[in-house]
Amino acid sequence: RSATTPTGRAGLRRDLGPGFLRAAAYAGFRPPSLNELHRPFRVGNDVTEANAALKPERLYGVEAGGGVEGRAGSLTATLFLNRLDDPVANVTIGTGPATFPTAGFIPAGGVLRQRQNVGRIDAAGLELEGRANLSERLALTGAVMATKAEVDGGADAPQLTGKRPAQAPRLAASAGLEWKAAQRLDLFLAARHEGARFEDDLNTRRLAAATTLNLSARYAVNTATRLEVELRNALDAEVATGRTGDGITSYDAPRSLRVGVVYVR
């Protein structure tokens, strides 16, 4: 198969001394992956079928925002409206125990899904991002994104109309602290929060909100070599990433320590 899909982006920016205003409009697309087209998969008793007839997703959006920048820090805000036509979703076909022509027998508690194009997704949101330079050596950063997203399944998937897209939290936020502790030593603290979201298309499997904390340090041995140490998920939070119909929950990585050497010639 082959197709032609136009894409582009146009933007305007107006400088206002220490601040600025900006606006943009854009269009883009994503072709379905080979996995989505041809590779089914199974997690526990949940089976997801591929679909060789998938069409590309097409995105249209506009955004507007502004901000201020100075020696003390910066603050930016952006409002956006997006429409995603023909989004690819794992659509529920039926539940077990039952036998289906494509997947065969699905046990009790299991679900059969297929990747399908499902009408469109409308999303509106607000992004805030800021930085405060508390001193020459210390800076505080933060960001918040709030998104209202809703599926319009149309004639292809009317059961999804009014539902929220899977794996899409309403709120995500982060905060960080950057400290230049010494001439060669930089220390970082980063916290991230993601609100509750749904694992499935029908919004029946809720994944709890989670907050993680990362700690890291960078030490410059010389101009070319840097040592790095990072403690990821320092509080060992349980971050659920998926849940099957028979109660199996998948989690993101637990607390882990990474040590590395960076050499730039």
C-alpha positions in Angstrom: 0.0 0.0 0.0 1.0 3.6 -0.5 -0.5 6.9 0.4 0.2 10.7 0.4 -0.6 12.6 3.5 0.2 16.4 3.8 2.0 17.6 7.0 3.2 21.0 8.1 3.5 23.6 10.8 3.2 27.3 10.8 3.9 29.6 13.8 4.1 33.2 14.9 6.0 34.7 17.8 5.9 38.3 19.1 8.6 39.5 21.4 7.4 41.9 24.2 10.6 42.9 25.9 11.0 40.4 28.8 8.0 38.4 27.5 6.6 36.9 24.4 3.4 35.6 22.7 3.2 32.8 20.3 0.8 30.7 18.2 1.0 27.7 15.9 -1.1 25.4 13.8 0.1 22.0 12.6 -0.8 18.7 10.9 1.0 15.4 11.0 0.4 11.6 10.7 1.6 8.3 12.1 1.5 5.1 10.0 0.6 1.9 11.8 3.6 -0.1 13.0 4.4 -3.6 11.7 3.4 -5.0 15.1 0.0 -3.3 14.8 -0.5 -4.6 11.3 0.7 -8.1 11.6 1.7 -9.2 15.1 -0.9 -10.4 17.7 0.1 -10.8 21.3 -1.1 -12.2 24.6 -0.7 -11.1 28.2 -2.2 -13.6 30.6 -5.6 -14.5 29.2 -6.0 -11.2 27.3 -5.4 -11.6 23.6 -4.9 -8.7 21.2 -5.2 -9.4 17.4 -3.3 -7.4 14.7 -5.2 -5.7 11.9 -3.6 -5.5 8.4 -6.3 -3.0 7.3 -5.3 -0.2 9.6 -5.1 3.3 8.2 -2.6 6.0 9.3 -3.5 8.2 12.3 -3.8 11.9 11.3 -3.3 14.8 13.8 -4.5 18.4 13.5 -3.8 21.0 16.2 -3.6 24.6 17.2 -1.9 26.1 20.2 -1.3 29.5 21.7 0.7 30.7 24.6 3.2 33.2 26.1 5.7 33.6 28.8 8.3 35.8 30.5 12.0 35.2 30.7 14.7 37.0 32.8 17.7 36.5 35.1 15.4 35.4 38.0 13.8 32.6 35.9 11.1 32.0 33.4 7.5 31.0 33.1 5.6 29.8 30.0 2.0 28.8 29.5 0.5 27.0 26.4 -3.1 26.2 25.5 -3.7 23.5 22.9 -6.5 21.9 20.9 -5.8 18.6 19.1 -7.9 16.3 16.9 -6.6 12.8 16.1 -8.5 11.2 13.2 -8.5 7.4 12.9 -6.6 6.7 16.1 -5.4 3.1 16.5 -6.8 1.5 19.7 -7.0 -1.9 21.2 -10.8 -2.4 20.9 -12.6 -5.0 23.0 -14.3 -7.7 20.9 -15.6 -9.9 23.6 -14.8 -11.6 27.0 -14.3 -15.2 28.0 -15.1 -18.0 28.4 -15.9 -18.0 24.7 -14.6 -19.1 21.3 -13.9 -16.6 18.6 -13.2 -17.2 14.9 -9.9 -15.3 14.9 -8.4 -16.1 18.3 -10.0 -19.4 19.3 -10.9 -20.0 22.9 -10.6 -17.2 25.4 -10.7 -18.5 29.1 -12.8 -17.0 31.8 -11.6 -13.6 32.9 -9.8 -13.1 29.6 -10.6 -10.5 26.9 -10.2 -10.5 23.1 -9.2 -7.2 21.5 -8.2 -6.1 18.1 -6.3 -3.1 16.9 -8.8 -0.8 15.1 -9.2 2.7 13.8 -11.8 4.3 16.1 -13.3 7.6 14.8 -11.4 10.4 16.4 -10.0 11.7 19.7 -10.5 15.3 20.7 -8.1 16.8 23.3 -7.7 20.2 24.9 -5.2 21.1 27.5 -3.0 23.5 29.3 0.8 23.3 29.9 2.7 25.3 32.4 6.5 25.3 32.8 8.6 27.4 35.0 12.1 27.9 36.4 13.2 30.0 39.4 16.9 30.7 39.9 17.1 30.9 43.7 20.8 31.7 43.6 23.8 31.3 41.3 24.1 27.7 42.4 20.5 26.7 43.0 17.5 26.5 40.7 13.9 25.2 41.1 12.0 23.9 38.1 8.4 22.7 37.6 5.9 21.7 35.0 2.2 20.8 34.9 0.1 19.4 32.1 -3.7 19.1 32.3 -5.5 17.4 29.4 -9.2 16.7 28.7 -9.4 14.0 26.1 -12.4 12.1 24.8 -13.0 9.4 22.2 -15.7 9.8 19.5 -16.0 6.3 18.2 -18.5 7.2 15.4 -20.0 4.3 13.4 -16.9 2.2 13.8 -16.8 2.0 17.6 -19.9 3.7 19.1 -19.3 1.9 22.4 -16.2 4.1 22.9 -17.9 7.4 22.5 -17.5 9.6 25.6 -14.7 7.3 27.0 -11.2 8.5 27.8 -8.3 7.2 25.7 -6.4 4.4 27.4 -3.2 5.3 29.3 -4.0 9.0 29.2 -4.0 10.7 32.6 -5.8 13.9 33.1 -2.9 15.4 35.1 0.9 15.1 35.0 3.3 17.2 36.9 7.0 17.4 37.7 9.3 19.4 39.9 13.1 19.5 40.2 15.9 21.0 42.2 19.3 21.7 40.6 22.2 22.4 42.9 25.8 23.2 41.8 27.4 21.9 45.0 30.9 22.5 43.9 32.9 23.5 40.9 32.8 20.0 39.5 29.8 18.5 41.3 26.2 19.0 40.2 23.3 17.4 42.2 19.7 16.9 40.9 16.4 16.0 42.5 13.4 15.3 40.2 9.9 14.3 41.2 7.2 13.3 38.7 3.5 12.6 39.3 1.0 11.0 36.9 -2.7 11.0 37.7 -5.0 7.9 37.5 -5.7 6.5 34.0 -7.5 3.6 32.4 -5.7 0.6 31.0 -8.5 -0.4 28.6 -10.7 1.1 25.9 -13.9 0.7 27.9 -12.5 2.5 31.0 -13.1 -0.5 33.3 -9.6 -1.1 34.5 -8.3 1.9 36.5 -4.6 2.3 37.2 -3.8 4.3 40.3 -1.9 7.6 40.3 1.7 7.4 41.2 4.6 9.7 42.2 8.3 8.9 41.6 11.5 10.5 42.9 14.9 10.4 41.1 18.2 11.5 42.6 21.3 12.0 40.6 24.8 13.4 40.7 27.4 14.4 38.0 31.1 14.9 38.8 33.4 16.3 36.2 36.8 14.5 36.4 38.2 16.7 33.7 37.0 18.6 30.6 36.4 15.3 28.7 35.2 12.8 31.4 32.2 12.9 33.7 31.0 10.4 36.3 27.3 10.0 36.8 25.3 8.3 39.5 21.5 8.1 39.5 19.0 6.5 41.9 15.8 6.0 40.0 12.5 5.6 41.8 14.2 6.3 45.1 11.1 5.7 47.2 10.4 2.4 45.4 6.9 3.5 44.4 4.6 1.0 42.7 3.8 2.5 39.3 1.1 0.3 37.6 1.4 0.2 33.8 -1.1 -2.5 32.9 -3.8 -4.9 34.3 -5.2 -8.0 32.7 -8.8 -9.3 33.1 -7.7 -12.0 35.5 -6.1 -9.6 37.9 -2.4 -9.6 36.8 -0.9 -6.1 37.3 2.3 -5.0 35.6 4.5 -2.4 37.2 7.3 0.0 36.0 10.8 -0.6 37.3 11.4 -0.6 41.0 14.2 1.3 42.8 17.4 1.0 40.8 20.9 2.4 40.8 22.7 3.4 37.6 26.4 4.3 37.6 28.1 5.6 34.4 31.1 7.3 32.8 30.6 9.8 30.0 33.6 10.6 27.8 33.3 13.4 25.2 36.3 13.9 23.0 
